[in-house]
Amino acid sequence: MNEKIEWSDVPAEVQKTITENGGSGNIEEIKKKTEAVGGGLKSIYAAEVRKTDGSKIEIKVDEDGNLIESDRD
């Protein structure tokens, strides 16, 4: 299940990775979901970022701040 969360609720390591990969874009939405990974559960954060040129990018990061995926629309 995806849960919308506030930027202030995102762990610092995750914020750092999203900021590094989103550049100067505006974060429009952040969702958190829990997935089974390697026999355990991990939180995955997905941020939708609107770039200054109007394009959108989705950045997925695990709870440890590791970039999982970065997709441009």
C-alpha positions in Angstrom: 0.0 0.0 0.0 1.3 3.5 -0.9 1.0 6.1 1.8 1.5 9.8 1.0 3.9 11.4 3.5 5.3 14.8 4.2 8.9 15.8 3.4 9.5 16.3 7.1 8.7 12.6 7.7 11.3 11.4 5.2 14.5 10.1 6.7 17.6 12.3 6.2 19.4 9.7 4.1 16.4 9.5 1.8 16.0 13.3 1.5 19.7 13.6 0.5 19.4 11.0 -2.3 16.1 12.6 -3.6 17.7 16.1 -3.5 20.9 14.9 -5.3 18.9 13.2 -8.1 16.1 15.8 -8.4 18.4 18.7 -8.8 16.6 22.1 -8.5 13.2 20.5 -9.2 10.1 20.9 -7.0 9.0 17.8 -5.1 5.3 17.5 -5.8 4.5 14.3 -3.9 6.2 11.6 -1.8 4.8 8.1 -1.2 6.1 5.4 1.1 5.4 1.7 0.8 6.7 -1.4 2.5 8.1 -4.2 0.3 9.5 -7.6 1.1 13.2 -7.5 0.2 15.6 -10.4 0.8 13.5 -12.1 3.5 12.7 -8.8 5.4 10.6 -5.7 5.0 12.0 -2.4 3.7 10.4 1.0 3.3 10.6 2.3 -0.3 10.1 6.1 -0.9 8.9 7.4 -4.3 9.2 11.1 -5.0 7.6 12.9 -8.0 9.8 15.9 -8.9 8.8 18.6 -11.4 12.0 19.9 -13.1 12.4 23.6 -14.0 11.9 22.8 -17.7 8.4 21.3 -16.8 9.4 17.7 -17.2 8.7 15.2 -14.4 11.0 12.6 -12.8 10.1 9.8 -10.4 12.9 8.9 -7.9 12.7 5.7 -5.9 14.9 5.3 -2.8 15.1 2.6 -0.1 15.0 3.5 3.6 18.8 3.5 3.7 19.1 6.2 1.1 20.1 3.9 -1.8 18.8 5.0 -5.2 16.6 2.2 -6.7 15.3 3.9 -9.8 15.1 7.3 -11.5 12.5 7.6 -14.4 11.8 10.6 -16.5 8.4 11.2 -18.0 
